[in-house]
Amino acid sequence: MSPMLRPSLDVLPASRIREVANSAIGRADLVKFWFGEGDLPTPEFIRNAAKASIDAGETFYNHNLGINELRESVAGYVDRLHRPRERIGVDRIAITSAGVNALSLVSQALIEPGDRVAIVTPVWPNVTAQPQIVGGKVTRVPLACRDGAWSLDLARLVDAAAPGTKMVVVNSPGNPTGWVMPQEQWNALLAHCRKHGIWLVADDAYERIIFDGSAHAPGVLGEVDPDERFISANTFSKTWTMTGWRLGWLVAPRSFIANFSKMVEFNTSCAPTFVQRAGIVAIRDGDELIAQTVARLKSVRDLLVGRLRALKGVEVASPPGAMYLFFRVPGRSDDSLSFCKSLVTEVGLGLAPGIAFGPEGEGYVRWCFAATEGLIEQGVRRLARHLQR
């Protein structure tokens, strides 16, 4: 049968995480850590806001860029968190149907066929696929794991973002490594992008999930001018335990947002009003939830790191942010897809293969630790049993 998609899309691999998950169909005793979400439902106070909106009949279309109340809430939240030199106005905010939708629309809005895009990897595969779908040429700039920590060779990223590059994308804290880009590297990268007119896009999905006590991860959102080529893409999914709600936002230059509504119109038209009402309440009343989430994840991270380091042959870099542990078992996880499939079939443990995050991730395995301590302990015991064989 002849292919029915564009031939240029053949370079995009199918989800390797889904491939592992499919190998578990029919298995009832599985413990799963392969997807990037926690095991707790969205808190009741957020759910109730959506219910009230539905009961009020708010089931119609709204503005492409989002209801004004949520745009104002996001602008105020960003102001309080990042303290920019000039306050963020609603004219710099666009509401989207999830963070992934925000990133996808950015690529559609900026990238022409043949445009060069530099991206720090390994990374969630959607980030590299989105520019490729519209014809962009992606240069992958891999992190390195040395002395128990992930780090970026900034000179290598700057070389990849040579003059004429259209866009640089950085996800920090990062999925799958938990790597956090230091402030001095952010500053140097921003200066380089400013000098050469390159768009700098920050995937800030995990900016609040950082374990050093800071309110947010390092970045330059508070340093950029309102009209320069910088975009922050964010989501309600991780910070407020709202993965299934599909609600996100962009902070971008005013002239970009002014013309961005048509991109939303051509894609989803708008995010549902009742979902946006939930977002307003999440921002307004969610500070305690964020603090609890970060404390819980830090505690579980420490538990998981300690347990895995106690297993012979396992190499672990403790992540300073996000909710993932990217580890390896030399000689066992070198073919990460086969290794993860064997974990499923032999001991009922669901992890994500490193190859799912690009060739730089091969040999590693991702464990999402947004789970209860009891479930983490059960998963470690299953991994140990597999390794002992």
N, C-alpha and C positions, 0 to 999 in steps of 0.2 A: 504494500500500500504506500502510495506517495505521501510525503509529509504535507501537512495542511497549514503549518505555521510558517512564518518567514524563515528562510534558511539562515539568516543572520542570528536567529535565536537559538540555533543548535549549540552555540557555545555555552549557553546557560544550563548548568546541570540541574537535574531534578533534586528535590530535597533529600539529602542523605539521612536526615533525622526521620523523615516520614518513612524512608525505606526501612530503617531499623524498627520503627513503630509498627509497620505493616507485618514485620516478622513475628510480632507478638500477638497477632490476632487470634482470639480464642483462648488465650492464656489468662486465667483468673487470678493467679497468685503474684502478679507483677508489682514491683515497687518502681515508680517512674520518676526520674529526675531529668528527663530529656528536653522538655519544653520550658520556655522562659517565663514561667509564671508561678506564683505561690500556691499553697494549698488552702488558703483562707478565702472566703467569699468577700465581696465588697461590703464594708460596714453598713449597718442598718441606716445610719443617718444620711448616707449618700443615696441608698436605695429609696428611702422615703421621699426624697426630693423628686426623683424621677416619677414615683407613683403619683405624687400630688400634681405634677405637671400633666400627666396623662389624664388623671381625673378631672383636671381643669379644661381638658379638651385641646391641649397644645400639641396637636398631631398634624399640623400643616407645615408647608414649606416656610423657611425663614430666609434671612439674608445669606448670600453666598459666603460671606466672610464670618458669619456667626451672629448670634443675637448680641446686641450692644452690651447687655449686662455682663455676659461672659467675657467679651473682649475687654471691658473695663476691669473686670476681676483679674484677668490674666496680666494686663498692663500693670495694675497695682501690685500684684504678686511679684512680678519681675523687678519692679522698682524697689520693693522692700528687700528682695533677696540680693540683688546685684548692685544697687545704689549707683546707677549710671550718672554721668555728669549732667546729662539732660534727661528729664523724666520721659519714660516710655508712654506714648499716647496710643489710643486705639487705632490711629492711622498707621501703626507699625505692627498690628496684630491681625493674624488670620486664624480662624478656627477651622480645623480639618477633621475628617473622619479617620482618626488615629494618627499616631506619629509616623507610621510607615506610609500613609497617604500623603502626609506633609512632605516627606523626603522624595517620594515618587513625583509629586507635582513640581518640586523644585527642579528635578532633572528635566521634566517635560518643559518647564518654563525657560531654562537656561541653556540646555545642551543641544547643539546642532550636530548632525552626523560628522564624525571625524574630530570633534572637540576632545582635547586631552583632559583627563580627570585623574588626580592623584588621591589615593585612599590608603589610610593606615590599616594594615591587616595583621593577623587574621581578624575577620569581622563577620558579623551577621550577614549572610549571603545576599539579602535584599539590598544592602547598601551598595555593593559592587554591581549587582544585576541591573538596578534602575537606570544608571547612565548608559549601560550597554544596550538596554532595550530600545533606547532612542538613538542609538548609533554612536555613542561616545566611546572613546578609546581609554580604557582604564589602565593606569599604572599602579600596581600593588606595591606598597612599601611596608615590608614585614617588620614586626617587633622581634626582639631577641630576648630569650630567657637566660639570664646569667646570674649566678650567685643567688638563686632563689627569688628572682624578681624579673618582671617584664620591663623592657625599656625600649625607647625609640632612638635610633640614630637620626637626629634632626637634620644633619647635613645630607643624608640620603633622601629625606623627604623634600628638602629644598631643591636638591638636584632633580628630583622627579617633577617638581613644580616649576619647571623652567619657564622663562618668559614665553607667553603665548598659551600657557595652560589656562583652561577656562575655570576650573574649580578644584579645590582641595576639600576633602571630607575627613573629619576626625570624630570618632566615637570615643568619648572619654567621660566617665569610666566606661571601659570597653566590654563588649560582649564578643568573644567568650572569655577573655583573659582576666578581666577585672582591672586591667592596667589603667592608671591615671596619669594623664599628661601633666608634667610640672608647669608651674606658672611661667617660668623663664622660657620654656619652649613655646608655650602659647604666645608669649610676647614677641619672640623672634619670628615665629611663623606669621603672625599678623603683620609685622613690619615688612616681611618679604612679600606677602600678598598685596599689601597696600602699594608697595613700590611698583609692582608689575600689573596691577589692575586685575588680580585673580580673586574670584569669589571664594571666600572661606566659609564653609558650612560646618557647623557644630551639631552633631547628633547628641543631644543632651538628655536622652531618655533616662539616664541613671545619675544625673547630676546631684540629686539629693541623697543618693545611696553611697555614702563615703564614710569610712570608719575611723578617721582621725579626729573626729569631734567637730569638724568644720560644718558650716551650714550648707555648703555646696562645694562641688569639686572646682578646682582651678579652671579658669576660662577668661575670655575677653569680652563677654557680653556687656559688662559694665564700662569697658574702655572705648568701645567703638562709637564713632559719630553716627547720627541718625540716618545719614544717607550714603554711608560707605558700603562696600560689597561684603557684608557679613550677614549670615542667616543662622539663627538658632532654631532647630526643630526639636519639639518636645512632645510629651505625651502624658496623659493622666494614668496610663496603665500601671507603671511600676510604683510611682510615688504614692498614689492613693489606692492601690489594689483594685484597679479598674480595667484589667486586661480585656475583658469581653465587651466593654462598652464602646470601644473604638472611637476615642476622642483625643485629639491632639491640637497643637498650635504651632505657628511660626512667629518669630520676631524677625523682621526684615526691614530693609530701607522703605521709607514712605512711598517712593516712586514705584518700587516693586509691588508693594501691597495694593497700590491704587489700580494696578492693572492685573492683579492676581485673581480677582473674583471670577473672571471668565475661565480660568483654569479649573476652579472648583466647580463652576457651572457645567463644564464639559465632562466632569468626572463623576461627582456625586450630587451636585446641586447645592447641598448643604448638609451639615450634621444635624441629626434630629434635635428638635427643641427640648424634649424631655431629657435627653442625654446631656445637653448643655446645662440644663437646670441642675442636674446632679453635679456637674463640674463646678458650678458656682458655689454650691454648698461644700464640696470637697476643699476648695481653696479657702473658703471662709472659716470652716470649722475643723480643718484637717491637720493642724499643726501637731496635735498630740498623736494622731495616727502615724504621721511621718516619723516622729521620735520613737514610737514603739516599734515601727517597722525596722528602722535602722538598728536599734538595740537588739532586736530579735535576730536579724540577719548577722550582725557581728558575733553574737554568741554562738549561733549555729556554724558560722564560718570557722570560728576558733575550734569548735568541737570537731568538725570534719577534717580540718587541716591536721589536728593532732592525731586523729584516728588513722588517717591515710599515711602520715609520716611514720607511724608505728608498723606499717606493713612493709615487709622486705621487698625492695626493688621499686617502690613507688616514689616518683619524683614530683614534688608539690611546690608551687610558688603561691604563697598566701596572697590573695587579692586585696588591694587597698580599697576597692570599691565594687559596685554592681553586686550581683548575686550568683556568680558563677565561679567554679573552681576548674581550672584548665590544667590537668595533670597528665603524666605519662608513666608507662611501665615499659622501659626499654626491653626489647625482645618479645614483648607481648602485644603492645598497642601500636606497633609500627604500621600495621594495616588496621587503622582505627575502625573502619566500617565492619570488617570481619570480626574484630575483637568485640565490638558492641553487639553485633548479632549473636555471638557466642555467649555473651553475658545474659542476653534475653533467653536463649534456648536452654542454657545449662543451669542458671541460677535465678532467673526471673528478675534481673536487674536492668532497668532501662536508663541508659546514658546516651549522650549525643556524641557521635564520632567527630574527631577534630577535622577530618577532611571536609565536613559539611561547611566549614568556615574558610575554605580555600586551601590551596596546596601548602601554605605555611602552617596550617593546623594539623597536617598529617603527623601521626605518631602520638597525638594528644587526644584526650577525652574530656568532654565538658560535663560537669555535674552542677545542675541548678540546685543550690542549697536553700531555696526559699521553702522550707518544709519543717515539720516538727522534729525535735531532737530524737524522738523515738523512731521516726521513719528514717532519719539519717543513720542512726545506729543499726537499724535493720539492713539498710543498703550496704553499709560498710561490712557487716558480717557476710553478706552474700558475695561481695567483691573478694573478701579474704578467702572464702570457700573456693571461689573460682581460681584464684591465684595459687592456692595450695595444691590444686590438681596438676 
